[in-house]
Amino acid sequence: VEIFAPSLLADLDGPLLDAIFHQAPVGITIASAPEVEILRVSDYGSTLLGRGRDTLEHIKADQHVQAYQVFDPHTGQIAASESLPLTRATTKGEIVQGEEWLVAAEDGRFVPIICNAGPIRDTNGKIIGGIITWADLSRQKQIEEELRKTIAERDAARAELNHRVKNHLALVVAMVRLEAKGRGDGAANLASAISAKILALANAYSALEGQPEHGAPAGELLTAVAAPLATPSVSIDVVAEAGLLIPAEQCAQIGIIVTEAICNALKHGYPDGRAGRITVSMASMHKGICLGIVNDGLPLPSAGLRKGRGSVVIASMVDQLGGTLEFSNTDTNSVVMTVQLEQ
């Protein structure tokens, strides 16, 4: 903020400024131009640094850094005199806002401060001095560091939970397959169907591991779920919009949708070892995301015949997500399943 004052020295001894410099809970420093000689420092600033006003006042620009022990917060190196906010405000008329610096207190502590500075001009607009206010950021920095640690601990706990859930689900799959062993084709087929759904969940949790956000990158999620389902004759491609993040609470349902769609395509679209390709894609759309699963297998049966367990499961998952589901055959002999989800 620029201040206009007819007489800088005269104003420094007024009762109003006396009260401000004694009571204000921030460091305040006023300097004269052009030498940037410090004329007055607030009691708070003197107390924060642990140095008397006789040390901090009546010194010129080239003495500021040593008297105030100012350091660059990024490099930790002693500051250059000409770079200090008060010097820039007084010599160049620069207005400085929200700039962080480090000062070394007399007890050896490095105190982070935030500075605002500006020139003081006379009624003709000539710079006759500069003023800077600076506040201690120590408590704020402490809170920020505590918050960073809390977030890191939360992320580590979430990653560990996802890892444990994935391992437990894999154990459940092994138990299901073991129970079905030797009980005939019906039990084996049922175990295979159940295992595919559980593995979809496990792979969804795998995609969530190590993610700093509450979600998984679309490409990693789709690859984790779809890639294991490829066969020697049917390849699976994943195409996902870069940077698209799927919320954690949607990953399980999307994993099951993709798994069921691919399993249905493999079962009905590629009989007797028929070769082909399935493409799983995901991209953002207006207010949501679009999931597409395209295969070049046999055409879809009529809508009345699409009542199998897989289709019912897909419809149920889409309904849970509040989305819409469409199936279609294309002119290029491709079968398309599209899911649109609002977010």
C-alpha positions as a printed NumPy array, in Angstrom:
array([[  0.   ,   0.   ,   0.   ],
       [  1.343,   3.431,  -0.878],
       [  1.264,   6.037,   1.877],
       [  1.291,   9.798,   1.256],
       [  2.932,  11.849,   4.006],
       [  3.97 ,  15.502,   3.962],
       [  6.726,  15.041,   6.53 ],
       [  7.966,  11.556,   7.31 ],
       [ 10.157,  12.377,  10.282],
       [  7.54 ,  14.571,  11.946],
       [  4.847,  11.912,  11.621],
       [  6.956,   9.232,  13.321],
       [  6.636,  10.833,  16.733],
       [  2.879,  11.314,  16.801],
       [  0.733,   9.631,  19.504],
       [ -1.195,   7.602,  16.929],
       [  1.943,   6.042,  15.449],
       [  3.321,   5.541,  18.961],
       [  0.262,   3.473,  19.831],
       [  0.488,   1.482,  16.599],
       [  4.193,   0.749,  16.978],
       [  3.728,  -0.291,  20.623],
       [  0.581,  -2.394,  20.25 ],
       [  0.385,  -3.791,  16.693],
       [  0.869,  -7.619,  16.709],
       [  3.089,  -7.471,  13.6  ],
       [  6.524,  -6.228,  12.742],
       [  6.441,  -2.728,  11.247],
       [  9.505,  -1.005,   9.83 ],
       [  9.658,   2.468,   8.295],
       [ 12.64 ,   3.722,   6.285],
       [ 13.509,   7.022,   4.631],
       [ 14.514,   7.505,   1.007],
       [ 16.839,   7.303,  -0.766],
       [ 19.309,   5.589,   1.646],
       [ 16.611,   3.261,   3.018],
       [ 17.654,   4.285,   6.513],
       [ 15.437,   2.558,   9.04 ],
       [ 13.773,   5.163,  11.234],
       [ 11.535,   3.053,  13.408],
       [ 10.702,  -0.575,  14.22 ],
       [  7.633,  -1.785,  16.101],
       [  7.942,  -3.385,  19.526],
       [  6.6  ,  -6.671,  18.123],
       [  9.349,  -6.804,  15.497],
       [ 12.051,  -6.093,  18.055],
       [ 10.673,  -8.739,  20.428],
       [ 10.295, -11.367,  17.697],
       [ 13.93 , -10.99 ,  16.663],
       [ 15.166, -10.677,  20.235],
       [ 17.15 ,  -7.565,  19.354],
       [ 16.848,  -4.05 ,  20.729],
       [ 15.644,  -1.148,  18.658],
       [ 19.106,   0.403,  18.958],
       [ 20.403,  -2.478,  16.821],
       [ 17.554,  -2.415,  14.296],
       [ 17.089,   1.322,  13.787],
       [ 19.188,   4.059,  12.153],
       [ 20.915,   1.671,   9.75 ],
       [ 21.051,   1.977,   5.968],
       [ 20.259,  -0.478,   3.189],
       [ 23.609,  -2.282,   3.14 ],
       [ 23.285,  -3.059,   6.862],
       [ 19.735,  -4.451,   6.888],
       [ 20.57 ,  -8.039,   6.064],
       [ 23.104,  -8.45 ,   8.861],
       [ 21.093,  -6.549,  11.464],
       [ 17.872,  -8.426,  10.747],
       [ 19.569, -11.689,   9.675],
       [ 17.391, -12.176,   6.582],
       [ 17.619, -15.392,   4.534],
       [ 16.091, -16.634,   1.294],
       [ 13.41 , -19.214,   2.285],
       [ 14.037, -21.313,  -0.839],
       [ 17.829, -21.554,  -0.79 ],
       [ 18.55 , -20.877,   2.856],
       [ 21.262, -18.452,   1.794],
       [ 21.759, -14.995,   3.269],
       [ 19.654, -12.495,   1.332],
       [ 20.98 ,  -9.852,  -1.042],
       [ 20.378,  -6.334,   0.27 ],
       [ 18.803,  -5.066,  -2.933],
       [ 16.271,  -7.907,  -2.974],
       [ 14.665,  -7.046,   0.372],
       [ 11.038,  -5.887,   0.1  ],
       [ 11.6  ,  -2.642,   2.043],
       [ 14.554,  -1.706,  -0.146],
       [ 12.602,  -2.364,  -3.336],
       [  9.629,  -0.377,  -2.063],
       [ 11.761,   2.583,  -0.989],
       [ 14.125,   2.78 ,  -3.971],
       [ 11.859,   1.601,  -6.799],
       [  8.355,   2.329,  -5.568],
       [  7.516,  -1.392,  -5.765],
       [  4.482,  -2.721,  -3.908],
       [  5.19 ,  -6.134,  -2.388],
       [  2.406,  -8.415,  -1.175],
       [  2.54 , -11.803,   0.542],
       [  6.265, -12.416,   0.079],
       [  7.91 , -14.971,   2.376],
       [ 11.362, -14.631,   3.952],
       [ 13.324, -16.137,   6.837],
       [ 14.802, -14.158,   9.697],
       [ 17.136, -15.544,  12.342],
       [ 16.115, -14.629,  15.877],
       [ 18.702, -13.956,  18.561],
       [ 18.002, -17.37 ,  20.16 ],
       [ 19.042, -19.137,  16.957],
       [ 15.549, -19.914,  15.638],
       [ 14.781, -19.369,  11.967],
       [ 11.435, -17.59 ,  11.824],
       [  9.405, -17.658,   8.6  ],
       [  7.736, -14.306,   7.966],
       [  5.311, -12.953,   5.392],
       [  5.905,  -9.39 ,   4.18 ],
       [  3.911,  -6.574,   2.633],
       [  5.764,  -3.414,   1.633],
       [  5.159,  -0.207,  -0.263],
       [  6.552,   3.288,  -0.815],
       [  5.687,   6.399,   1.174],
       [  5.164,   9.461,  -1.043],
       [  4.762,  13.147,  -0.346],
       [  1.815,  15.156,  -1.689],
       [  3.655,  15.612,  -4.989],
       [  4.077,  11.874,  -5.458],
       [  7.8  ,  11.809,  -4.684],
       [  9.02 ,   8.768,  -2.755],
       [ 10.249,   9.913,   0.671],
       [ 10.38 ,   6.516,   2.348],
       [  9.041,   2.991,   2.571],
       [  7.086,   0.86 ,   4.995],
       [  6.982,  -2.885,   5.535],
       [  4.815,  -5.052,   7.755],
       [  5.86 ,  -8.596,   8.541],
       [  4.143, -11.354,  10.493],
       [  5.389, -14.579,  12.032],
       [  4.327, -17.648,  10.006],
       [  5.749, -20.22 ,  12.436],
       [  2.396, -21.456,  13.712],
       [  0.928, -21.602,  10.212],
       [  3.955, -23.547,   8.951],
       [  3.648, -25.925,  11.894],
       [ -0.019, -26.545,  11.11 ],
       [  0.804, -27.097,   7.413],
       [  3.511, -29.626,   8.336],
       [  1.168, -31.44 ,  10.712],
       [ -1.461, -31.512,   7.972],
       [  1.058, -32.934,   5.472],
       [  2.005, -35.667,   7.946],
       [ -1.648, -36.457,   8.622],
       [ -2.391, -36.712,   4.902],
       [  0.674, -38.923,   4.369],
       [ -0.389, -41.206,   7.228],
       [ -3.936, -41.357,   5.861],
       [ -2.703, -42.205,   2.374],
       [ -0.399, -44.906,   3.771],
       [ -3.252, -46.388,   5.802],
       [ -5.558, -46.344,   2.781],
       [ -2.917, -47.994,   0.604],
       [ -2.369, -50.671,   3.238],
       [ -6.123, -51.25 ,   3.496],
       [ -6.456, -51.579,  -0.277],
       [ -3.543, -54.013,  -0.309],
       [ -5.074, -56.139,   2.455],
       [ -8.511, -56.144,   0.813],
       [ -6.968, -57.221,  -2.503],
       [ -5.107, -60.084,  -0.817],
       [ -8.204, -61.197,   1.095],
       [-10.253, -61.214,  -2.09 ],
       [ -7.605, -63.327,  -3.81 ],
       [ -7.831, -65.738,  -0.871],
       [-11.616, -65.913,  -1.262],
       [-11.175, -66.776,  -4.964],
       [ -8.823, -69.615,  -4.067],
       [-11.34 , -70.947,  -1.52 ],
       [-14.221, -70.776,  -4.013],
       [-12.244, -72.689,  -6.618],
       [-11.163, -75.249,  -4.04 ],
       [-14.744, -75.823,  -2.904],
       [-15.887, -76.341,  -6.533],
       [-13.124, -78.788,  -7.343],
       [-14.461, -82.275,  -8.11 ],
       [-18.121, -81.227,  -7.975],
       [-18.859, -81.319, -11.661],
       [-19.046, -78.862, -14.529],
       [-21.939, -76.905, -13.027],
       [-20.014, -76.131,  -9.856],
       [-16.864, -75.341, -11.834],
       [-18.724, -72.904, -14.095],
       [-20.358, -71.228, -11.113],
       [-17.007, -70.964,  -9.317],
       [-15.449, -69.45 , -12.426],
       [-18.211, -66.836, -12.696],
       [-17.967, -65.932,  -9.011],
       [-14.167, -65.826,  -9.166],
       [-14.223, -63.412, -12.105],
       [-16.376, -60.961, -10.135],
       [-14.204, -61.207,  -7.029],
       [-11.02 , -60.788,  -9.06 ],
       [-12.515, -57.704, -10.687],
       [-12.872, -56.229,  -7.204],
       [ -9.333, -57.275,  -6.281],
       [ -7.918, -55.711,  -9.436],
       [ -9.866, -52.509,  -8.802],
       [ -8.276, -52.265,  -5.359],
       [ -4.907, -52.982,  -6.963],
       [ -5.364, -49.901,  -9.18 ],
       [ -6.097, -47.822,  -6.074],
       [ -2.863, -48.812,  -4.341],
       [ -0.309, -46.027,  -4.052],
       [ -2.636, -43.332,  -5.393],
       [ -2.386, -40.005,  -3.529],
       [ -5.926, -39.027,  -4.48 ],
       [ -9.253, -40.657,  -3.617],
       [ -9.404, -42.496,  -6.91 ],
       [ -7.537, -44.371,  -9.617],
       [ -6.299, -43.251, -13.04 ],
       [ -8.744, -44.579, -15.618],
       [ -6.028, -46.263, -17.675],
       [ -4.584, -48.115, -14.689],
       [ -8.005, -49.223, -13.487],
       [ -9.146, -50.524, -16.869],
       [ -5.816, -52.25 , -17.541],
       [ -5.785, -53.92 , -14.116],
       [ -9.304, -55.268, -14.649],
       [ -9.315, -56.045, -18.381],
       [ -5.803, -57.252, -19.204],
       [ -6.013, -60.543, -17.219],
       [ -9.106, -61.546, -19.238],
       [ -7.328, -61.667, -22.623],
       [ -7.091, -65.097, -24.286],
       [ -4.666, -66.512, -26.855],
       [ -7.185, -65.751, -29.608],
       [ -8.834, -62.535, -28.343],
       [ -6.715, -59.523, -27.469],
       [ -7.861, -56.669, -25.257],
       [ -6.901, -53.021, -25.808],
       [ -7.374, -50.241, -23.279],
       [ -7.777, -46.621, -24.396],
       [ -8.252, -44.071, -21.617],
       [ -8.168, -40.292, -21.516],
       [ -4.929, -39.074, -19.974],
       [ -5.363, -37.606, -16.511],
       [ -8.889, -38.972, -16.049],
       [ -9.365, -40.011, -12.418],
       [-12.08 , -42.445, -11.358],
       [-13.456, -41.823,  -7.832],
       [-12.62 , -44.63 ,  -5.413],
       [-16.293, -45.258,  -4.655],
       [-16.953, -46.051,  -8.351],
       [-13.958, -48.292,  -9.037],
       [-15.474, -51.567,  -7.803],
       [-18.671, -51.218,  -9.843],
       [-16.773, -50.183, -12.973],
       [-14.421, -53.136, -12.487],
       [-17.361, -55.541, -12.357],
       [-19.054, -53.915, -15.38 ],
       [-15.906, -54.272, -17.472],
       [-15.316, -57.847, -16.31 ],
       [-18.868, -58.975, -17.044],
       [-18.925, -57.26 , -20.443],
       [-15.655, -58.874, -21.518],
       [-16.643, -62.3  , -20.171],
       [-19.98 , -62.089, -21.99 ],
       [-18.235, -61.083, -25.215],
       [-15.739, -63.942, -24.923],
       [-18.511, -66.435, -24.222],
       [-21.027, -65.379, -26.855],
       [-19.057, -63.414, -29.424],
       [-16.062, -65.688, -29.968],
       [-17.208, -69.308, -29.929],
       [-14.969, -72.204, -31.003],
       [-11.726, -70.237, -30.697],
       [-12.799, -67.424, -32.992],
       [-10.133, -64.714, -33.042],
       [-10.796, -61.041, -32.451],
       [-10.196, -57.912, -30.464],
       [-12.007, -56.177, -27.611],
       [-11.416, -52.491, -26.908],
       [-12.207, -50.923, -23.553],
       [-12.23 , -47.11 , -23.532],
       [-13.028, -44.341, -21.111],
       [-13.215, -40.586, -21.606],
       [-14.73 , -37.577, -19.918],
       [-17.97 , -36.123, -21.151],
       [-20.203, -33.262, -20.09 ],
       [-20.653, -33.663, -16.31 ],
       [-19.368, -37.229, -16.248],
       [-17.52 , -40.069, -17.932],
       [-18.262, -42.472, -20.765],
       [-17.191, -46.116, -20.658],
       [-17.229, -48.016, -23.945],
       [-16.604, -51.704, -24.621],
       [-16.413, -52.685, -28.283],
       [-15.842, -56.178, -29.682],
       [-15.709, -57.543, -33.216],
       [-17.357, -60.843, -32.341],
       [-20.736, -62.222, -33.348],
       [-23.683, -59.789, -33.377],
       [-25.805, -59.279, -30.287],
       [-28.97 , -61.328, -29.87 ],
       [-32.281, -59.51 , -29.735],
       [-32.993, -57.474, -26.611],
       [-35.442, -60.091, -25.368],
       [-32.693, -62.713, -25.277],
       [-30.195, -60.563, -23.355],
       [-31.392, -61.681, -19.931],
       [-28.382, -63.707, -18.76 ],
       [-26.733, -63.283, -15.361],
       [-23.93 , -61.169, -16.849],
       [-26.314, -58.665, -18.405],
       [-28.338, -58.487, -15.199],
       [-25.181, -57.847, -13.153],
       [-24.046, -55.095, -15.563],
       [-27.447, -53.407, -15.429],
       [-27.425, -53.584, -11.63 ],
       [-23.949, -52.002, -11.373],
       [-24.873, -49.232, -13.81 ],
       [-28.029, -48.556, -11.797],
       [-25.965, -48.307,  -8.577],
       [-23.785, -45.695, -10.253],
       [-26.814, -43.755, -11.481],
       [-25.747, -44.196, -15.12 ],
       [-27.291, -45.213, -18.404],
       [-26.554, -48.35 , -20.429],
       [-26.846, -48.95 , -24.172],
       [-26.071, -51.942, -26.431],
       [-25.841, -51.79 , -30.208],
       [-24.601, -53.593, -33.302],
       [-22.728, -51.394, -35.768],
       [-22.466, -51.438, -39.537],
       [-18.832, -52.548, -39.195],
       [-19.781, -55.802, -37.449],
       [-18.828, -54.466, -34.038],
       [-20.8  , -54.857, -30.824],
       [-20.812, -51.736, -28.659],
       [-21.736, -51.382, -24.993],
       [-21.78 , -47.788, -23.714],
       [-22.121, -46.687, -20.102],
       [-22.52 , -43.012, -19.26 ],
       [-21.987, -41.931, -15.663],
       [-22.644, -38.477, -14.27 ],
       [-20.193, -37.184, -11.638]])
